[in-house]
Amino acid sequence: MLQGILDGKNSCITAFGARRSGKTQLIEGSEEIPGLPMKSFCELIPMVEEIGGSIAISCYRIYHDHIYDLLEHKEKEV
């Protein structure tokens, strides 16, 4: 995935499943173990800086019929 991003391709991390199946843990992680997006960003940022590139990040939560922007200070419905 990271190499694809460095090659200019788009990427998407999606978690879906039944309640209590580990979606939140996978995405958000914990203080001790960061979630998949944070681990990816921490590896990706130095690589992007090395090649002089830039990245754009969007994070959304889709719940029932609502979409929330997770990068807003308060989860704002989109």
N, C-alpha and C positions, 0 to 999 in steps of 0.2 A: 504494500500500500504506500509506504513512504517513498519508495523509488518512483512509483507512478506519479505521485504529487510533484516530485522534483523534475520529472519529465514533462510537467505541464498538464497532467490529467486531473480531473476532478475526483474527489473521494467522498464517501458517505459512510458514517458509522451508524448503524440502526440496531436498536434493541427492541424486541417485542416478544410477548409471551404471556403466560398466565400470571396471575397475582403471585407474589412471593417466589418468582422463579429466578431472581438474581439480576434483573434488568438494571435496577438502581445501583447495585454493587458494581456491575460491569461498567457503567457509564460514570458514576460519581466516585466510586472507590471509597477510601477512608483516609484518615490522617496518615496511617502507616503504609497503606498500599493505594497509590493513586489509580483512578479509573483509566480505562483504555484511551479516551481522548487526551487526557493530561499526559499520560506516558508517551503517546504519539507526538504531542506538541513539543514536549521536552526534548525528544530526539530530533524532531524536524527543524526546530528553530535554528540551532547551530548550522545545520546543513544548508538551510535557505540563506542565512547570513553569509556563509562561505562562498556561495555562488552569486551573491548580490541580488537575490530575488525577493519576492514578497508573497505573503499568503493572506487570504481572507477567510474568516471563520464565521460560521453561523451555527447556532444551537437552538433547536426547537423541541418542544414536548408536544406530542399530539395525544390528547386524552378525550375520548368520546368524540364529540363534534367540535372540539375546540383546539386551537393551535396557540401555543405560548412561546414567546421569545425568551429564552433562558439567559440571554446576555443583557437584558434589561435589568435595572436595579431591583424592581419588583416584577415578578413574572407577569408580563403584559400580554393580553390576548391579541393575536394578530388577525 
